[in-house]
Amino acid sequence: MFSIDATLSAFLLVMVLATTVLLSVQATGDPYEKLQVVRTGKDALVMLDRQNILSSGNATMVETALNATLPKGIGAHISVSTYYYVNGTFNLLNMNEYGEGVPEGKNTYGASRNFVGMKNGQVAEYLSARMWIWQK
């Protein structure tokens, strides 16, 4: 016959083992993966903005620069919304999509950047870029 003490100690032993296994499985993931991928996305958006590639709206130029900027093994999708400002309100002018399709079942991370489009030294439009980025 089992006593209550033996049953309780067996239960505690199983709980400790289960917790140990669970924590070790969770620890196998790289804790810096998200930070590195998000930083890569932010850097890519800054580079595409400063070279006026995103504000150009040229899909070929954006795709080429994106593929050249991102390291191998990283996938990305960018959505750029263009607004104009009139009478105290922002009005959506257009929305462009670049890059690969966002995969399902993968960890995706986000980065964003808001900036202005200049033409002839004047602010012509306001742009908002959103990037979804993941490891392939």
C-alpha positions as a Markdown table, in Angstrom:
| # | Residue | x | y | z |
|---|---|---|---|---|
| 1 | Met | 0.0 | 0.0 | 0.0 |
| 2 | Phe | 1.1 | 3.5 | -0.8 |
| 3 | Ser | 1.1 | 6.0 | 1.9 |
| 4 | Ile | 0.2 | 9.7 | 1.3 |
| 5 | Asp | 3.8 | 10.7 | 1.8 |
| 6 | Ala | 5.0 | 8.4 | -1.0 |
| 7 | Thr | 2.2 | 9.5 | -3.3 |
| 8 | Leu | 3.0 | 13.2 | -2.6 |
| 9 | Ser | 6.7 | 12.8 | -3.1 |
| 10 | Ala | 6.1 | 10.9 | -6.4 |
| 11 | Phe | 3.8 | 13.7 | -7.6 |
| 12 | Leu | 6.4 | 16.4 | -6.7 |
| 13 | Leu | 9.1 | 14.4 | -8.5 |
| 14 | Val | 7.0 | 14.2 | -11.7 |
| 15 | Met | 6.3 | 17.9 | -11.5 |
| 16 | Val | 9.9 | 18.9 | -11.0 |
| 17 | Leu | 10.9 | 16.7 | -14.0 |
| 18 | Ala | 8.2 | 18.1 | -16.2 |
| 19 | Thr | 9.2 | 21.7 | -15.3 |
| 20 | Thr | 12.8 | 20.9 | -16.0 |
| 21 | Val | 12.1 | 19.4 | -19.4 |
| 22 | Leu | 9.8 | 22.3 | -20.3 |
| 23 | Leu | 12.3 | 25.0 | -19.3 |
| 24 | Ser | 15.1 | 23.2 | -21.2 |
| 25 | Val | 13.1 | 23.0 | -24.4 |
| 26 | Gln | 12.2 | 26.7 | -24.2 |
| 27 | Ala | 15.9 | 27.6 | -23.5 |
| 28 | Thr | 17.0 | 26.0 | -26.8 |
| 29 | Gly | 15.7 | 29.0 | -28.8 |
| 30 | Asp | 18.0 | 31.9 | -29.4 |
| 31 | Pro | 16.9 | 34.7 | -27.1 |
| 32 | Tyr | 18.5 | 37.3 | -29.4 |
| 33 | Glu | 17.0 | 36.1 | -32.6 |
| 34 | Lys | 14.1 | 38.5 | -32.5 |
| 35 | Leu | 16.3 | 41.5 | -31.6 |
| 36 | Gln | 18.7 | 40.7 | -34.5 |
| 37 | Val | 15.9 | 40.2 | -37.1 |
| 38 | Val | 14.0 | 43.4 | -36.0 |
| 39 | Arg | 17.3 | 45.4 | -36.1 |
| 40 | Thr | 18.0 | 44.1 | -39.6 |
| 41 | Gly | 14.5 | 45.2 | -40.7 |
| 42 | Lys | 14.9 | 48.7 | -39.2 |
| 43 | Asp | 18.3 | 49.1 | -40.8 |
| 44 | Ala | 16.9 | 48.1 | -44.2 |
| 45 | Leu | 14.1 | 50.6 | -43.9 |
| 46 | Val | 16.5 | 53.4 | -43.0 |
| 47 | Met | 18.7 | 52.6 | -45.9 |
| 48 | Leu | 15.8 | 52.4 | -48.4 |
| 49 | Asp | 14.5 | 55.7 | -47.1 |
| 50 | Arg | 17.8 | 57.6 | -47.1 |
| 51 | Gln | 18.5 | 56.5 | -50.7 |
| 52 | Asn | 14.9 | 57.7 | -51.7 |
| 53 | Ile | 14.1 | 54.2 | -52.9 |
| 54 | Leu | 10.9 | 53.7 | -51.0 |
| 55 | Ser | 9.5 | 57.1 | -51.9 |
| 56 | Ser | 10.3 | 56.5 | -55.6 |
| 57 | Gly | 7.5 | 53.9 | -55.8 |
| 58 | Asn | 9.6 | 51.9 | -58.4 |
| 59 | Ala | 8.9 | 48.3 | -57.6 |
| 60 | Thr | 12.0 | 46.9 | -59.4 |
| 61 | Met | 14.3 | 49.3 | -57.6 |
| 62 | Val | 12.7 | 48.5 | -54.2 |
| 63 | Glu | 12.9 | 44.7 | -54.8 |
| 64 | Thr | 16.5 | 44.9 | -56.0 |
| 65 | Ala | 17.6 | 47.1 | -53.1 |
| 66 | Leu | 15.7 | 44.9 | -50.6 |
| 67 | Asn | 17.4 | 41.7 | -51.9 |
| 68 | Ala | 20.8 | 43.4 | -51.8 |
| 69 | Thr | 20.3 | 44.7 | -48.3 |
| 70 | Leu | 18.9 | 41.8 | -46.4 |
| 71 | Pro | 21.2 | 38.9 | -45.5 |
| 72 | Lys | 20.6 | 35.4 | -46.9 |
| 73 | Gly | 18.1 | 33.5 | -44.9 |
| 74 | Ile | 15.9 | 36.5 | -44.2 |
| 75 | Gly | 12.6 | 37.1 | -45.9 |
| 76 | Ala | 10.7 | 40.4 | -45.9 |
| 77 | His | 7.5 | 42.0 | -47.1 |
| 78 | Ile | 7.0 | 45.8 | -47.1 |
| 79 | Ser | 3.8 | 47.8 | -47.3 |
| 80 | Val | 4.3 | 51.6 | -48.1 |
| 81 | Ser | 1.3 | 53.9 | -47.6 |
| 82 | Thr | 1.6 | 57.3 | -49.2 |
| 83 | Tyr | -0.5 | 60.2 | -47.9 |
| 84 | Tyr | -0.9 | 63.9 | -48.8 |
| 85 | Tyr | -1.8 | 66.6 | -46.4 |
| 86 | Val | -4.6 | 69.0 | -47.2 |
| 87 | Asn | -6.9 | 71.2 | -45.1 |
| 88 | Gly | -5.6 | 69.7 | -41.8 |
| 89 | Thr | -6.1 | 66.0 | -42.7 |
| 90 | Phe | -4.0 | 63.2 | -44.1 |
| 91 | Asn | -5.5 | 61.5 | -47.2 |
| 92 | Leu | -4.4 | 58.1 | -48.5 |
| 93 | Leu | -3.0 | 58.5 | -52.0 |
| 94 | Asn | -1.9 | 54.9 | -52.6 |
| 95 | Met | -0.5 | 51.8 | -51.0 |
| 96 | Asn | 2.3 | 49.7 | -52.5 |
| 97 | Glu | 3.4 | 46.2 | -51.6 |
| 98 | Tyr | 7.0 | 44.8 | -52.1 |
| 99 | Gly | 8.9 | 41.6 | -51.3 |
| 100 | Glu | 7.8 | 38.1 | -50.6 |
| 101 | Gly | 4.4 | 37.0 | -49.2 |
| 102 | Val | 4.2 | 36.7 | -45.5 |
| 103 | Pro | 4.5 | 33.0 | -44.5 |
| 104 | Glu | 2.1 | 31.3 | -42.2 |
| 105 | Gly | 3.4 | 29.3 | -39.3 |
| 106 | Lys | 6.7 | 31.3 | -39.0 |
| 107 | Asn | 7.7 | 33.8 | -36.4 |
| 108 | Thr | 7.4 | 37.1 | -38.1 |
| 109 | Tyr | 8.6 | 40.4 | -36.6 |
| 110 | Gly | 7.8 | 44.0 | -37.5 |
| 111 | Ala | 9.6 | 47.2 | -38.2 |
| 112 | Ser | 8.2 | 50.5 | -39.3 |
| 113 | Arg | 9.4 | 53.9 | -40.5 |
| 114 | Asn | 7.6 | 57.2 | -41.2 |
| 115 | Phe | 9.2 | 59.7 | -43.5 |
| 116 | Val | 8.4 | 62.5 | -46.1 |
| 117 | Gly | 8.8 | 62.4 | -49.8 |
| 118 | Met | 10.6 | 65.5 | -51.2 |
| 119 | Lys | 10.2 | 67.0 | -54.7 |
| 120 | Asn | 12.0 | 70.1 | -55.8 |
| 121 | Gly | 13.1 | 70.8 | -52.2 |
| 122 | Gln | 9.4 | 70.8 | -50.9 |
| 123 | Val | 7.6 | 68.1 | -48.9 |
| 124 | Ala | 5.3 | 66.5 | -51.4 |
| 125 | Glu | 4.0 | 63.5 | -49.5 |
| 126 | Tyr | 4.1 | 61.6 | -46.2 |
| 127 | Leu | 5.0 | 57.9 | -46.3 |
| 128 | Ser | 4.6 | 55.1 | -43.8 |
| 129 | Ala | 6.5 | 51.9 | -44.4 |
| 130 | Arg | 5.7 | 48.7 | -42.5 |
| 131 | Met | 8.0 | 45.7 | -42.8 |
| 132 | Trp | 7.3 | 42.1 | -41.9 |
| 133 | Ile | 10.5 | 40.2 | -41.6 |
| 134 | Trp | 11.3 | 36.5 | -40.8 |
| 135 | Gln | 14.0 | 33.9 | -40.9 |
| 136 | Lys | 13.6 | 31.5 | -43.8 |
